[in-house]
Amino acid sequence: TSYCEKGAGVPILCLHGAGPFAEGRASFVRQLNGLSDQFRVVAVDQLQCGGTDYPADRKYVNRLGRVDHVIGFIEALRLKQITLAGNSEGSFVAARVAIVRPDLVSRLVLLTANSVSPAFGDDRDEAWMQACRQGYDYSGAMPSEEEYIAECRKYCRVWGQDVEEATREAYRRAAARGQWEIFQNLPEEETNWHLYVALQQRYIFPYLDRLQAQTLIIWSKNDPTVTPDHGFKLAKLIRNSDFHLLNNVGHGVHIDQSEAVNRLIRQWHG
């Protein structure tokens, strides 16, 4: 397992989302740099991402399949009662770990958590599903490094040298390991958004009312793949939660509004 860490103090373990170039440092560089004066910030590369080993068969491991790996990682570092933060699909893993191992997680941070968001069951679902189809389409050829950087810069509201450097490293590592091909062969339950929600319906929602970890939910106002109404609906399911909606941010709310997110995390810890 590959990971990076910075700082000392209360551990904050950060879980990135999914994608051909996803990894810990590229996703959470602004928490590693921005919170490490007060916390021990750890960003782990989940299974088949970044520098972490691939499964021997190179088949895609979904978000449920990453849970035991993260639990094993926490135990290997001998951590307990940590703050566990997840963005996008990392939020599913974080929530599930908090559900099944409350002894390990005292605080939970969900960042634009589409993978634990309830569907609406009405016409509103088609809009966000269509946005996901467009945003997570890996059917074409892998973009060049410069094409990928240009695309990331286009959707990142506050680009900087820190993010660009980490993003380039992530791209080069994933390209060398053939990660794009794995995402070109995803199973249907990962690409059919009507099926995608089944995992949270089975493994997350029935347990949220019993969630012991204090929960901080930070949401984007401007991400078409996961709307503010998703966040409001999720917050109502978690009794012990605080909800914050940030403007002028995309899917990577912790990157686009890193100062605001880091400030909220500090204040929440007291």
C-alpha positions as CSV (number, residue, x, y, z in Angstrom):
1,T,0.0,0.0,0.0
2,S,1.3,3.4,-1.0
3,Y,0.5,6.5,1.1
4,C,1.9,9.8,2.1
5,E,1.6,11.7,5.4
6,K,2.6,15.0,6.9
7,G,2.3,16.5,10.4
8,A,1.6,15.2,13.9
9,G,-1.4,15.1,16.2
10,V,-4.9,13.7,15.7
11,P,-4.9,11.5,12.6
12,I,-7.0,12.5,9.6
13,L,-7.0,9.7,7.0
14,C,-8.1,10.8,3.6
15,L,-9.7,8.6,1.0
16,H,-9.8,9.7,-2.7
17,G,-12.5,9.0,-5.2
18,A,-12.3,6.6,-8.2
19,G,-11.0,7.3,-11.7
20,P,-8.1,6.2,-14.0
21,F,-5.7,8.8,-12.4
22,A,-7.1,8.9,-8.8
23,E,-4.7,8.7,-5.9
24,G,-4.2,10.1,-2.4
25,R,-1.7,12.9,-2.8
26,A,-3.2,14.4,-6.0
27,S,-6.6,14.5,-4.3
28,F,-5.6,15.8,-0.9
29,V,-2.4,17.8,-1.4
30,R,-4.1,20.9,0.0
31,Q,-5.0,19.0,3.2
32,L,-1.6,17.6,3.5
33,N,-0.1,21.1,3.3
34,G,-3.0,23.0,4.9
35,L,-3.8,20.9,8.0
36,S,-0.5,19.3,8.9
37,D,0.5,22.0,11.3
38,Q,-2.3,20.7,13.7
39,F,-3.0,17.1,12.5
40,R,-1.3,14.0,11.2
41,V,-2.7,14.0,7.7
42,V,-2.5,10.7,5.8
43,A,-3.5,10.2,2.2
44,V,-3.7,6.6,1.1
45,D,-3.8,5.1,-2.4
46,Q,-6.7,2.7,-2.4
47,L,-6.6,-0.6,-4.2
48,Q,-5.5,-0.4,-7.9
49,C,-4.8,3.4,-7.5
50,G,-1.6,5.4,-7.3
51,G,1.4,3.3,-6.1
52,T,-0.7,0.6,-4.3
53,D,-0.4,-2.9,-5.7
54,Y,-3.0,-4.1,-8.2
55,P,-5.0,-7.3,-7.6
56,A,-3.4,-10.2,-9.4
57,D,-6.2,-10.6,-11.9
58,R,-6.2,-6.8,-12.6
59,K,-10.0,-6.7,-12.4
60,Y,-11.8,-3.7,-11.1
61,V,-12.3,-3.5,-7.3
62,N,-15.4,-1.5,-6.5
63,R,-15.9,0.8,-3.5
64,L,-17.3,-2.0,-1.3
65,G,-14.3,-4.1,-2.2
66,R,-11.9,-1.4,-1.0
67,V,-13.3,-1.3,2.6
68,D,-11.4,-4.2,4.1
69,H,-8.1,-2.8,2.6
70,V,-8.6,0.5,4.3
71,I,-9.5,-1.2,7.6
72,G,-6.3,-3.3,7.3
73,F,-4.3,-0.1,6.6
74,I,-5.7,1.7,9.6
75,E,-4.8,-1.4,11.8
76,A,-1.3,-1.7,10.3
77,L,-0.6,1.9,11.3
78,R,-2.1,1.1,14.8
79,L,-4.5,4.0,14.6
80,K,-7.8,4.2,16.6
81,Q,-10.5,6.8,16.9
82,I,-9.3,8.7,13.8
83,T,-11.0,11.2,11.6
84,L,-11.8,9.5,8.4
85,A,-12.4,11.8,5.4
86,G,-13.7,10.7,1.9
87,N,-14.4,12.5,-1.3
88,S,-16.7,11.0,-4.0
89,E,-16.3,7.2,-4.0
90,G,-13.9,7.6,-1.0
91,S,-16.9,8.7,1.0
92,F,-18.6,5.3,0.5
93,V,-15.5,3.6,1.8
94,A,-15.2,6.0,4.7
95,A,-18.8,5.7,5.7
96,R,-18.8,1.9,5.5
97,V,-15.6,1.7,7.6
98,A,-17.3,3.9,10.2
99,I,-20.3,1.7,10.2
100,V,-18.6,-1.7,10.6
101,R,-15.6,-0.5,12.8
102,P,-16.8,2.3,15.1
103,D,-13.8,1.5,17.3
104,L,-11.5,2.9,14.6
105,V,-13.5,6.0,13.6
106,S,-14.6,8.8,15.9
107,R,-15.2,11.4,13.3
108,L,-16.3,11.2,9.7
109,V,-16.0,13.8,6.9
110,L,-18.0,13.4,3.7
111,L,-16.9,15.6,0.8
112,T,-19.4,15.9,-2.1
113,A,-20.3,12.3,-1.3
114,N,-22.1,11.1,-4.5
115,S,-21.4,7.5,-3.6
116,V,-23.5,7.7,-0.5
117,S,-26.2,10.1,-1.8
118,P,-29.8,8.9,-1.9
119,A,-31.5,8.9,-5.3
120,F,-34.7,10.9,-5.5
121,G,-36.9,8.3,-7.2
122,D,-38.3,10.9,-9.6
123,D,-37.5,12.9,-12.7
124,R,-34.6,14.6,-10.9
125,D,-32.5,11.5,-11.1
126,E,-32.2,11.6,-14.9
127,A,-30.4,14.9,-14.8
128,W,-27.6,13.9,-12.4
129,M,-27.3,10.4,-14.1
130,Q,-26.8,12.1,-17.5
131,A,-24.1,14.3,-16.0
132,C,-22.4,11.3,-14.6
133,R,-22.5,9.5,-18.0
134,Q,-20.8,12.5,-19.6
135,G,-18.3,13.0,-16.8
136,Y,-17.2,9.4,-16.3
137,D,-16.9,8.2,-19.9
138,Y,-13.7,6.2,-20.4
139,S,-14.7,4.7,-23.8
140,G,-12.3,6.7,-25.9
141,A,-8.5,6.7,-26.1
142,M,-6.6,7.8,-23.0
143,P,-5.8,11.5,-23.1
144,S,-2.3,12.7,-23.3
145,E,-0.7,14.3,-20.2
146,E,-1.3,17.8,-21.5
147,E,-4.8,17.0,-22.5
148,Y,-5.5,15.7,-19.1
149,I,-3.9,18.6,-17.3
150,A,-5.9,21.0,-19.5
151,E,-9.1,19.2,-18.6
152,C,-8.4,19.2,-14.9
153,R,-7.5,22.9,-15.0
154,K,-10.7,23.6,-16.8
155,Y,-12.9,22.1,-14.0
156,C,-10.7,23.1,-11.0
157,R,-11.9,26.5,-9.7
158,V,-8.6,27.3,-8.0
159,W,-5.7,25.8,-9.9
160,G,-2.1,26.1,-8.6
161,Q,1.4,24.6,-8.9
162,D,0.7,22.3,-5.9
163,V,-2.2,20.7,-7.6
164,E,-0.6,20.6,-11.1
165,E,2.6,18.9,-9.8
166,A,0.6,16.2,-7.9
167,T,-1.8,15.7,-10.8
168,R,1.1,15.2,-13.3
169,E,2.7,12.6,-11.0
170,A,-0.6,10.8,-10.7
171,Y,-1.1,10.8,-14.5
172,R,2.4,9.4,-15.2
173,R,2.1,6.7,-12.6
174,A,-1.3,5.6,-13.8
175,A,-0.3,5.7,-17.5
176,A,2.8,3.5,-16.8
177,R,0.6,1.0,-15.0
178,G,-2.1,0.7,-17.6
179,Q,-4.9,2.0,-15.3
180,W,-7.0,3.5,-18.2
181,E,-7.6,0.0,-19.6
182,I,-9.1,-1.2,-16.2
183,F,-11.6,1.6,-16.4
184,Q,-12.5,0.9,-20.0
185,N,-13.6,-2.5,-18.8
186,L,-15.8,-1.6,-15.9
187,P,-18.7,-4.0,-15.0
188,E,-22.2,-2.8,-15.8
189,E,-23.1,-2.1,-12.2
190,E,-20.4,0.7,-12.3
191,T,-21.5,2.3,-15.5
192,N,-25.3,1.9,-15.3
193,W,-26.3,4.6,-12.8
194,H,-29.6,3.0,-12.0
195,L,-27.6,0.0,-10.8
196,Y,-24.8,2.0,-9.2
197,V,-26.9,3.2,-6.3
198,A,-27.6,-0.3,-5.2
199,L,-24.5,-0.6,-3.0
200,Q,-25.4,2.5,-0.9
201,Q,-29.0,1.3,-0.6
202,R,-27.8,-2.0,0.8
203,Y,-24.6,-1.2,2.8
204,I,-25.0,2.4,3.8
205,F,-28.5,3.8,4.2
206,P,-29.9,1.1,6.6
207,Y,-27.1,1.9,9.1
208,L,-26.9,5.7,9.0
209,D,-29.3,6.2,11.9
210,R,-27.0,4.1,14.1
211,L,-23.8,5.8,12.9
212,Q,-21.7,6.6,16.0
213,A,-19.1,8.9,14.5
214,Q,-19.7,12.6,14.5
215,T,-20.1,13.5,10.9
216,L,-19.2,16.7,9.0
217,I,-20.8,16.9,5.5
218,I,-19.3,19.5,3.1
219,W,-21.0,19.8,-0.2
220,S,-20.7,21.6,-3.6
221,K,-23.4,23.9,-4.8
222,N,-22.1,23.6,-8.4
223,D,-21.6,19.9,-9.2
224,P,-24.2,18.6,-11.6
225,T,-23.4,15.0,-10.8
226,V,-24.4,15.4,-7.2
227,T,-26.8,18.3,-6.4
228,P,-27.2,20.2,-3.2
229,D,-30.5,18.4,-2.7
230,H,-28.6,15.1,-2.5
231,G,-26.6,16.6,0.3
232,F,-29.6,17.9,2.2
233,K,-31.2,14.5,1.9
234,L,-28.1,12.7,3.2
235,A,-27.8,15.1,6.1
236,K,-31.3,14.3,7.2
237,L,-30.4,10.6,7.4
238,I,-27.4,11.2,9.7
239,R,-28.6,12.5,13.1
240,N,-25.2,13.4,14.4
241,S,-24.1,15.6,11.5
242,D,-23.3,19.1,10.5
243,F,-23.9,20.2,6.9
244,H,-22.1,22.9,4.9
245,L,-22.8,24.0,1.3
246,L,-20.1,25.8,-0.5
247,N,-20.5,28.0,-3.6
248,N,-18.1,28.2,-6.6
249,V,-16.8,24.7,-6.2
250,G,-16.9,21.5,-8.3
251,H,-16.6,17.9,-7.4
252,G,-13.3,18.4,-5.7
253,V,-14.7,20.7,-3.0
254,H,-11.6,20.2,-0.8
255,I,-9.4,21.4,-3.7
256,D,-11.5,24.3,-5.0
257,Q,-12.3,25.7,-1.6
258,S,-9.4,24.2,0.4
259,E,-9.1,27.1,2.8
260,A,-12.8,26.9,3.7
261,V,-12.8,23.1,4.0
262,N,-9.7,23.1,6.1
263,R,-11.1,25.9,8.3
264,L,-14.3,23.9,8.8
265,I,-12.4,20.8,9.8
266,R,-10.3,22.8,12.3
267,Q,-13.4,24.4,13.9
268,W,-15.3,21.1,14.0
269,H,-12.5,19.5,16.0
270,G,-12.6,22.4,18.5
